[in-house]
Amino acid sequence: MTVSGFAYQAAGFLLAYYIGWLRAHHTIAAECERLGGFYVGPRTFRCVKVEESKE
C-alpha cells in the first residue's frame, strides 16, 4: 500500500466517524423532541429540555 492510499483511507475513516457522530446526536435530539426520550438496548432514557434564562 502506498502512502497516499493510506492517507485516503485514514481521511475516509475520520470523515465517516465524524458523520456518524453528527448523525447520532441529531437522531437523539429528534427522538427527545418527538417522544421525550430514547432507548439504547434495554435501557430507556427520558429527556428534559433545559431553557436558558435571559436575565
C-alpha positions as CSV (number, residue, x, y, z in Angstrom):
1,M,0.0,0.0,0.0
2,T,1.3,3.4,-0.9
3,V,1.5,6.4,1.5
4,S,-1.2,8.2,-0.5
5,G,-3.5,5.2,-0.4
6,F,-3.1,5.0,3.4
7,A,-3.8,8.8,3.7
8,Y,-7.0,8.4,1.7
9,Q,-8.2,5.5,3.9
10,A,-7.4,7.4,7.1
11,A,-9.2,10.5,5.8
12,G,-12.2,8.4,4.8
13,F,-12.3,6.8,8.2
14,L,-12.2,10.1,10.0
15,L,-14.8,11.6,7.8
16,A,-17.1,8.5,8.3
17,Y,-16.6,8.7,12.1
18,Y,-17.4,12.4,12.2
19,I,-20.6,11.9,10.0
20,G,-21.7,9.1,12.3
21,W,-21.1,11.2,15.4
22,L,-23.2,14.1,14.0
23,R,-26.0,11.7,12.8
24,A,-26.2,10.1,16.3
25,H,-26.5,13.5,18.0
26,H,-29.2,14.6,15.5
27,T,-31.1,11.4,16.0
28,I,-31.1,11.6,19.8
29,A,-32.2,15.2,19.7
30,A,-35.0,14.4,17.3
31,E,-36.2,11.5,19.4
32,C,-36.1,13.6,22.6
33,E,-38.2,16.4,20.9
34,R,-40.7,14.0,19.4
35,L,-41.0,11.3,22.1
36,G,-39.5,12.9,25.2
37,G,-36.9,10.1,25.4
38,F,-34.8,7.5,23.6
39,Y,-33.6,3.9,24.2
40,V,-30.3,2.1,23.9
41,G,-30.8,-1.6,24.1
42,P,-32.9,-2.5,27.1
43,R,-32.4,0.9,28.8
44,T,-34.8,3.9,28.2
45,F,-33.7,7.5,28.9
46,R,-36.0,10.4,29.5
47,C,-35.0,13.8,28.1
48,V,-35.6,17.1,29.9
49,K,-35.1,20.3,27.9
50,V,-33.2,23.0,29.7
51,E,-34.3,26.5,28.9
52,E,-31.7,29.2,29.3
53,S,-33.0,32.2,31.2
54,K,-32.4,35.7,29.7
55,E,-31.6,37.9,32.6
